[in-house]
Structures are given as structure tokens and as C-alpha cells.
Amino acid sequence: MPVPKRDNRGDGRGSRCRRRTLTQDHQDHAALAEIELCGELMIAASAAEGPLSRARIDEVLRRAAGELDEAPGPTR
């Protein structure tokens, strides 16, 4: 039995589904940014002679966050 269409897009999704998709896109972008920051910390830790100091961690995270801010974000 075909699914009734609720809007003009032809895919059967209503506007509430679109809002959920935008929220999921934002969550995906945030998760990817967090993974990127963790990766930068792992790279810095593997290159260090010993444990990273708090100052070095802050430096790595600030630099990586600045690079993420300059990268293009998700389009809406």
C-alpha cells in the first residue's frame, strides 16, 4: 500500500522531519568537529616526549578549533 504524501516534495515527509534533519546535521557537524579535536590531541601526544601539559593541550585545541572555524560548515 503506498504511503500518503503530506507535502509537495513528494517524499512523504512533513516539515517536522525537515527540522529533525537540520538538527541531525548540526549534531553530525559537532560530532565531526569533536573527533577532529581529539585527533589533533592524539597527534600532539604521540609527537611529545612525555605527557602533554595543560598549556600544550590548550594550544593544540585553540589552533585546531581555529582551523575548524575557518573550514566551510554544513549548508542548509
Phi and psi restraints in degrees (range 20) as a CNS / XPLOR table:
assign (resid 1 and name C) (resid 2 and name N)
       (resid 2 and name CA) (resid 2 and name C) 1.0 -67.2 20.0 2
assign (resid 2 and name N) (resid 2 and name CA)
       (resid 2 and name C) (resid 3 and name N) 1.0 148.4 20.0 2
assign (resid 2 and name C) (resid 3 and name N)
       (resid 3 and name CA) (resid 3 and name C) 1.0 -81.1 20.0 2
assign (resid 3 and name N) (resid 3 and name CA)
       (resid 3 and name C) (resid 4 and name N) 1.0 129.8 20.0 2
assign (resid 3 and name C) (resid 4 and name N)
       (resid 4 and name CA) (resid 4 and name C) 1.0 -66.2 20.0 2
assign (resid 4 and name N) (resid 4 and name CA)
       (resid 4 and name C) (resid 5 and name N) 1.0 142.6 20.0 2
assign (resid 4 and name C) (resid 5 and name N)
       (resid 5 and name CA) (resid 5 and name C) 1.0 -89.7 20.0 2
assign (resid 5 and name N) (resid 5 and name CA)
       (resid 5 and name C) (resid 6 and name N) 1.0 133.8 20.0 2
assign (resid 5 and name C) (resid 6 and name N)
       (resid 6 and name CA) (resid 6 and name C) 1.0 -102.8 20.0 2
assign (resid 6 and name N) (resid 6 and name CA)
       (resid 6 and name C) (resid 7 and name N) 1.0 -4.4 20.0 2
assign (resid 6 and name C) (resid 7 and name N)
       (resid 7 and name CA) (resid 7 and name C) 1.0 -151.6 20.0 2
assign (resid 7 and name N) (resid 7 and name CA)
       (resid 7 and name C) (resid 8 and name N) 1.0 -175.1 20.0 2
assign (resid 7 and name C) (resid 8 and name N)
       (resid 8 and name CA) (resid 8 and name C) 1.0 -87.1 20.0 2
assign (resid 8 and name N) (resid 8 and name CA)
       (resid 8 and name C) (resid 9 and name N) 1.0 -2.8 20.0 2
assign (resid 8 and name C) (resid 9 and name N)
       (resid 9 and name CA) (resid 9 and name C) 1.0 -74.7 20.0 2
assign (resid 9 and name N) (resid 9 and name CA)
       (resid 9 and name C) (resid 10 and name N) 1.0 -21.8 20.0 2
assign (resid 9 and name C) (resid 10 and name N)
       (resid 10 and name CA) (resid 10 and name C) 1.0 84.6 20.0 2
assign (resid 10 and name N) (resid 10 and name CA)
       (resid 10 and name C) (resid 11 and name N) 1.0 3.4 20.0 2
assign (resid 10 and name C) (resid 11 and name N)
       (resid 11 and name CA) (resid 11 and name C) 1.0 -105.2 20.0 2
assign (resid 11 and name N) (resid 11 and name CA)
       (resid 11 and name C) (resid 12 and name N) 1.0 1.1 20.0 2
assign (resid 11 and name C) (resid 12 and name N)
       (resid 12 and name CA) (resid 12 and name C) 1.0 81.9 20.0 2
assign (resid 12 and name N) (resid 12 and name CA)
       (resid 12 and name C) (resid 13 and name N) 1.0 1.5 20.0 2
assign (resid 12 and name C) (resid 13 and name N)
       (resid 13 and name CA) (resid 13 and name C) 1.0 -94.7 20.0 2
assign (resid 13 and name N) (resid 13 and name CA)
       (resid 13 and name C) (resid 14 and name N) 1.0 141.1 20.0 2
assign (resid 13 and name C) (resid 14 and name N)
       (resid 14 and name CA) (resid 14 and name C) 1.0 -90.5 20.0 2
assign (resid 14 and name N) (resid 14 and name CA)
       (resid 14 and name C) (resid 15 and name N) 1.0 -178.4 20.0 2
assign (resid 14 and name C) (resid 15 and name N)
       (resid 15 and name CA) (resid 15 and name C) 1.0 -66.1 20.0 2
assign (resid 15 and name N) (resid 15 and name CA)
       (resid 15 and name C) (resid 16 and name N) 1.0 -28.9 20.0 2
assign (resid 15 and name C) (resid 16 and name N)
       (resid 16 and name CA) (resid 16 and name C) 1.0 -61.9 20.0 2
assign (resid 16 and name N) (resid 16 and name CA)
       (resid 16 and name C) (resid 17 and name N) 1.0 -36.0 20.0 2
assign (resid 16 and name C) (resid 17 and name N)
       (resid 17 and name CA) (resid 17 and name C) 1.0 -64.1 20.0 2
assign (resid 17 and name N) (resid 17 and name CA)
       (resid 17 and name C) (resid 18 and name N) 1.0 -37.3 20.0 2
assign (resid 17 and name C) (resid 18 and name N)
       (resid 18 and name CA) (resid 18 and name C) 1.0 -64.3 20.0 2
assign (resid 18 and name N) (resid 18 and name CA)
       (resid 18 and name C) (resid 19 and name N) 1.0 -41.2 20.0 2
assign (resid 18 and name C) (resid 19 and name N)
       (resid 19 and name CA) (resid 19 and name C) 1.0 -63.6 20.0 2
assign (resid 19 and name N) (resid 19 and name CA)
       (resid 19 and name C) (resid 20 and name N) 1.0 -40.0 20.0 2
assign (resid 19 and name C) (resid 20 and name N)
       (resid 20 and name CA) (resid 20 and name C) 1.0 -62.6 20.0 2
assign (resid 20 and name N) (resid 20 and name CA)
       (resid 20 and name C) (resid 21 and name N) 1.0 -38.0 20.0 2
assign (resid 20 and name C) (resid 21 and name N)
       (resid 21 and name CA) (resid 21 and name C) 1.0 -64.5 20.0 2
assign (resid 21 and name N) (resid 21 and name CA)
       (resid 21 and name C) (resid 22 and name N) 1.0 -43.2 20.0 2
assign (resid 21 and name C) (resid 22 and name N)
       (resid 22 and name CA) (resid 22 and name C) 1.0 -62.4 20.0 2
assign (resid 22 and name N) (resid 22 and name CA)
       (resid 22 and name C) (resid 23 and name N) 1.0 -40.1 20.0 2
assign (resid 22 and name C) (resid 23 and name N)
       (resid 23 and name CA) (resid 23 and name C) 1.0 -63.9 20.0 2
assign (resid 23 and name N) (resid 23 and name CA)
       (resid 23 and name C) (resid 24 and name N) 1.0 -43.7 20.0 2
assign (resid 23 and name C) (resid 24 and name N)
       (resid 24 and name CA) (resid 24 and name C) 1.0 -64.3 20.0 2
assign (resid 24 and name N) (resid 24 and name CA)
       (resid 24 and name C) (resid 25 and name N) 1.0 -39.2 20.0 2
assign (resid 24 and name C) (resid 25 and name N)
       (resid 25 and name CA) (resid 25 and name C) 1.0 -59.9 20.0 2
assign (resid 25 and name N) (resid 25 and name CA)
       (resid 25 and name C) (resid 26 and name N) 1.0 -43.5 20.0 2
assign (resid 25 and name C) (resid 26 and name N)
       (resid 26 and name CA) (resid 26 and name C) 1.0 -63.2 20.0 2
assign (resid 26 and name N) (resid 26 and name CA)
       (resid 26 and name C) (resid 27 and name N) 1.0 -43.7 20.0 2
assign (resid 26 and name C) (resid 27 and name N)
       (resid 27 and name CA) (resid 27 and name C) 1.0 -64.4 20.0 2
assign (resid 27 and name N) (resid 27 and name CA)
       (resid 27 and name C) (resid 28 and name N) 1.0 -39.8 20.0 2
assign (resid 27 and name C) (resid 28 and name N)
       (resid 28 and name CA) (resid 28 and name C) 1.0 -62.7 20.0 2
assign (resid 28 and name N) (resid 28 and name CA)
       (resid 28 and name C) (resid 29 and name N) 1.0 -44.0 20.0 2
assign (resid 28 and name C) (resid 29 and name N)
       (resid 29 and name CA) (resid 29 and name C) 1.0 -62.6 20.0 2
assign (resid 29 and name N) (resid 29 and name CA)
       (resid 29 and name C) (resid 30 and name N) 1.0 -43.0 20.0 2
assign (resid 29 and name C) (resid 30 and name N)
       (resid 30 and name CA) (resid 30 and name C) 1.0 -64.6 20.0 2
assign (resid 30 and name N) (resid 30 and name CA)
       (resid 30 and name C) (resid 31 and name N) 1.0 -41.4 20.0 2
assign (resid 30 and name C) (resid 31 and name N)
       (resid 31 and name CA) (resid 31 and name C) 1.0 -65.0 20.0 2
assign (resid 31 and name N) (resid 31 and name CA)
       (resid 31 and name C) (resid 32 and name N) 1.0 -42.4 20.0 2
assign (resid 31 and name C) (resid 32 and name N)
       (resid 32 and name CA) (resid 32 and name C) 1.0 -64.4 20.0 2
assign (resid 32 and name N) (resid 32 and name CA)
       (resid 32 and name C) (resid 33 and name N) 1.0 -38.0 20.0 2
assign (resid 32 and name C) (resid 33 and name N)
       (resid 33 and name CA) (resid 33 and name C) 1.0 -64.2 20.0 2
assign (resid 33 and name N) (resid 33 and name CA)
       (resid 33 and name C) (resid 34 and name N) 1.0 -41.6 20.0 2
assign (resid 33 and name C) (resid 34 and name N)
       (resid 34 and name CA) (resid 34 and name C) 1.0 -64.7 20.0 2
assign (resid 34 and name N) (resid 34 and name CA)
       (resid 34 and name C) (resid 35 and name N) 1.0 -40.3 20.0 2
assign (resid 34 and name C) (resid 35 and name N)
       (resid 35 and name CA) (resid 35 and name C) 1.0 -63.2 20.0 2
assign (resid 35 and name N) (resid 35 and name CA)
       (resid 35 and name C) (resid 36 and name N) 1.0 -41.5 20.0 2
assign (resid 35 and name C) (resid 36 and name N)
       (resid 36 and name CA) (resid 36 and name C) 1.0 -60.4 20.0 2
assign (resid 36 and name N) (resid 36 and name CA)
       (resid 36 and name C) (resid 37 and name N) 1.0 -44.4 20.0 2
assign (resid 36 and name C) (resid 37 and name N)
       (resid 37 and name CA) (resid 37 and name C) 1.0 -63.4 20.0 2
assign (resid 37 and name N) (resid 37 and name CA)
       (resid 37 and name C) (resid 38 and name N) 1.0 -42.0 20.0 2
assign (resid 37 and name C) (resid 38 and name N)
       (resid 38 and name CA) (resid 38 and name C) 1.0 -63.2 20.0 2
assign (resid 38 and name N) (resid 38 and name CA)
       (resid 38 and name C) (resid 39 and name N) 1.0 -40.1 20.0 2
assign (resid 38 and name C) (resid 39 and name N)
       (resid 39 and name CA) (resid 39 and name C) 1.0 -61.2 20.0 2
assign (resid 39 and name N) (resid 39 and name CA)
       (resid 39 and name C) (resid 40 and name N) 1.0 -42.8 20.0 2
assign (resid 39 and name C) (resid 40 and name N)
       (resid 40 and name CA) (resid 40 and name C) 1.0 -61.9 20.0 2
assign (resid 40 and name N) (resid 40 and name CA)
       (resid 40 and name C) (resid 41 and name N) 1.0 -39.9 20.0 2
assign (resid 40 and name C) (resid 41 and name N)
       (resid 41 and name CA) (resid 41 and name C) 1.0 -64.9 20.0 2
assign (resid 41 and name N) (resid 41 and name CA)
       (resid 41 and name C) (resid 42 and name N) 1.0 -40.0 20.0 2
assign (resid 41 and name C) (resid 42 and name N)
       (resid 42 and name CA) (resid 42 and name C) 1.0 -65.0 20.0 2
assign (resid 42 and name N) (resid 42 and name CA)
       (resid 42 and name C) (resid 43 and name N) 1.0 -40.2 20.0 2
assign (resid 42 and name C) (resid 43 and name N)
       (resid 43 and name CA) (resid 43 and name C) 1.0 -63.2 20.0 2
assign (resid 43 and name N) (resid 43 and name CA)
       (resid 43 and name C) (resid 44 and name N) 1.0 -45.2 20.0 2
assign (resid 43 and name C) (resid 44 and name N)
       (resid 44 and name CA) (resid 44 and name C) 1.0 -63.6 20.0 2
assign (resid 44 and name N) (resid 44 and name CA)
       (resid 44 and name C) (resid 45 and name N) 1.0 -40.8 20.0 2
assign (resid 44 and name C) (resid 45 and name N)
       (resid 45 and name CA) (resid 45 and name C) 1.0 -66.9 20.0 2
assign (resid 45 and name N) (resid 45 and name CA)
       (resid 45 and name C) (resid 46 and name N) 1.0 -37.9 20.0 2
assign (resid 45 and name C) (resid 46 and name N)
       (resid 46 and name CA) (resid 46 and name C) 1.0 -71.3 20.0 2
assign (resid 46 and name N) (resid 46 and name CA)
       (resid 46 and name C) (resid 47 and name N) 1.0 -25.5 20.0 2
assign (resid 46 and name C) (resid 47 and name N)
       (resid 47 and name CA) (resid 47 and name C) 1.0 -86.4 20.0 2
assign (resid 47 and name N) (resid 47 and name CA)
       (resid 47 and name C) (resid 48 and name N) 1.0 -14.1 20.0 2
assign (resid 47 and name C) (resid 48 and name N)
       (resid 48 and name CA) (resid 48 and name C) 1.0 -81.4 20.0 2
assign (resid 48 and name N) (resid 48 and name CA)
       (resid 48 and name C) (resid 49 and name N) 1.0 153.3 20.0 2
assign (resid 48 and name C) (resid 49 and name N)
       (resid 49 and name CA) (resid 49 and name C) 1.0 -74.9 20.0 2
assign (resid 49 and name N) (resid 49 and name CA)
       (resid 49 and name C) (resid 50 and name N) 1.0 -30.4 20.0 2
assign (resid 49 and name C) (resid 50 and name N)
       (resid 50 and name CA) (resid 50 and name C) 1.0 -143.9 20.0 2
assign (resid 50 and name N) (resid 50 and name CA)
       (resid 50 and name C) (resid 51 and name N) 1.0 -162.2 20.0 2
assign (resid 50 and name C) (resid 51 and name N)
       (resid 51 and name CA) (resid 51 and name C) 1.0 -61.7 20.0 2
assign (resid 51 and name N) (resid 51 and name CA)
       (resid 51 and name C) (resid 52 and name N) 1.0 147.4 20.0 2
assign (resid 51 and name C) (resid 52 and name N)
       (resid 52 and name CA) (resid 52 and name C) 1.0 -74.2 20.0 2
assign (resid 52 and name N) (resid 52 and name CA)
       (resid 52 and name C) (resid 53 and name N) 1.0 135.9 20.0 2
assign (resid 52 and name C) (resid 53 and name N)
       (resid 53 and name CA) (resid 53 and name C) 1.0 -75.6 20.0 2
assign (resid 53 and name N) (resid 53 and name CA)
       (resid 53 and name C) (resid 54 and name N) 1.0 162.6 20.0 2
assign (resid 53 and name C) (resid 54 and name N)
       (resid 54 and name CA) (resid 54 and name C) 1.0 -60.7 20.0 2
assign (resid 54 and name N) (resid 54 and name CA)
       (resid 54 and name C) (resid 55 and name N) 1.0 -36.6 20.0 2
assign (resid 54 and name C) (resid 55 and name N)
       (resid 55 and name CA) (resid 55 and name C) 1.0 -64.4 20.0 2
assign (resid 55 and name N) (resid 55 and name CA)
       (resid 55 and name C) (resid 56 and name N) 1.0 -41.9 20.0 2
assign (resid 55 and name C) (resid 56 and name N)
       (resid 56 and name CA) (resid 56 and name C) 1.0 -66.8 20.0 2
assign (resid 56 and name N) (resid 56 and name CA)
       (resid 56 and name C) (resid 57 and name N) 1.0 -40.2 20.0 2
assign (resid 56 and name C) (resid 57 and name N)
       (resid 57 and name CA) (resid 57 and name C) 1.0 -60.7 20.0 2
assign (resid 57 and name N) (resid 57 and name CA)
       (resid 57 and name C) (resid 58 and name N) 1.0 -46.0 20.0 2
assign (resid 57 and name C) (resid 58 and name N)
       (resid 58 and name CA) (resid 58 and name C) 1.0 -60.1 20.0 2
assign (resid 58 and name N) (resid 58 and name CA)
       (resid 58 and name C) (resid 59 and name N) 1.0 -42.4 20.0 2
assign (resid 58 and name C) (resid 59 and name N)
       (resid 59 and name CA) (resid 59 and name C) 1.0 -61.5 20.0 2
assign (resid 59 and name N) (resid 59 and name CA)
       (resid 59 and name C) (resid 60 and name N) 1.0 -46.7 20.0 2
assign (resid 59 and name C) (resid 60 and name N)
       (resid 60 and name CA) (resid 60 and name C) 1.0 -63.0 20.0 2
assign (resid 60 and name N) (resid 60 and name CA)
       (resid 60 and name C) (resid 61 and name N) 1.0 -45.2 20.0 2
assign (resid 60 and name C) (resid 61 and name N)
       (resid 61 and name CA) (resid 61 and name C) 1.0 -67.7 20.0 2
assign (resid 61 and name N) (resid 61 and name CA)
       (resid 61 and name C) (resid 62 and name N) 1.0 -38.8 20.0 2
assign (resid 61 and name C) (resid 62 and name N)
       (resid 62 and name CA) (resid 62 and name C) 1.0 -63.3 20.0 2
assign (resid 62 and name N) (resid 62 and name CA)
       (resid 62 and name C) (resid 63 and name N) 1.0 -45.3 20.0 2
assign (resid 62 and name C) (resid 63 and name N)
       (resid 63 and name CA) (resid 63 and name C) 1.0 -63.5 20.0 2
assign (resid 63 and name N) (resid 63 and name CA)
       (resid 63 and name C) (resid 64 and name N) 1.0 -46.3 20.0 2
assign (resid 63 and name C) (resid 64 and name N)
       (resid 64 and name CA) (resid 64 and name C) 1.0 -65.7 20.0 2
assign (resid 64 and name N) (resid 64 and name CA)
       (resid 64 and name C) (resid 65 and name N) 1.0 -40.3 20.0 2
assign (resid 64 and name C) (resid 65 and name N)
       (resid 65 and name CA) (resid 65 and name C) 1.0 -65.0 20.0 2
assign (resid 65 and name N) (resid 65 and name CA)
       (resid 65 and name C) (resid 66 and name N) 1.0 -38.0 20.0 2
assign (resid 65 and name C) (resid 66 and name N)
       (resid 66 and name CA) (resid 66 and name C) 1.0 -63.5 20.0 2
assign (resid 66 and name N) (resid 66 and name CA)
       (resid 66 and name C) (resid 67 and name N) 1.0 -39.5 20.0 2
assign (resid 66 and name C) (resid 67 and name N)
       (resid 67 and name CA) (resid 67 and name C) 1.0 -67.2 20.0 2
assign (resid 67 and name N) (resid 67 and name CA)
       (resid 67 and name C) (resid 68 and name N) 1.0 -38.0 20.0 2
assign (resid 67 and name C) (resid 68 and name N)
       (resid 68 and name CA) (resid 68 and name C) 1.0 -66.6 20.0 2
assign (resid 68 and name N) (resid 68 and name CA)
       (resid 68 and name C) (resid 69 and name N) 1.0 -37.8 20.0 2
assign (resid 68 and name C) (resid 69 and name N)
       (resid 69 and name CA) (resid 69 and name C) 1.0 -64.0 20.0 2
assign (resid 69 and name N) (resid 69 and name CA)
       (resid 69 and name C) (resid 70 and name N) 1.0 -32.6 20.0 2
assign (resid 69 and name C) (resid 70 and name N)
       (resid 70 and name CA) (resid 70 and name C) 1.0 -79.3 20.0 2
assign (resid 70 and name N) (resid 70 and name CA)
       (resid 70 and name C) (resid 71 and name N) 1.0 -20.7 20.0 2
assign (resid 70 and name C) (resid 71 and name N)
       (resid 71 and name CA) (resid 71 and name C) 1.0 -73.5 20.0 2
assign (resid 71 and name N) (resid 71 and name CA)
       (resid 71 and name C) (resid 72 and name N) 1.0 147.7 20.0 2
assign (resid 71 and name C) (resid 72 and name N)
       (resid 72 and name CA) (resid 72 and name C) 1.0 -65.1 20.0 2
assign (resid 72 and name N) (resid 72 and name CA)
       (resid 72 and name C) (resid 73 and name N) 1.0 137.7 20.0 2
assign (resid 72 and name C) (resid 73 and name N)
       (resid 73 and name CA) (resid 73 and name C) 1.0 -88.5 20.0 2
assign (resid 73 and name N) (resid 73 and name CA)
       (resid 73 and name C) (resid 74 and name N) 1.0 -176.5 20.0 2
assign (resid 73 and name C) (resid 74 and name N)
       (resid 74 and name CA) (resid 74 and name C) 1.0 -67.9 20.0 2
assign (resid 74 and name N) (resid 74 and name CA)
       (resid 74 and name C) (resid 75 and name N) 1.0 146.0 20.0 2
assign (resid 74 and name C) (resid 75 and name N)
       (resid 75 and name CA) (resid 75 and name C) 1.0 -92.3 20.0 2
assign (resid 75 and name N) (resid 75 and name CA)
       (resid 75 and name C) (resid 76 and name N) 1.0 149.9 20.0 2
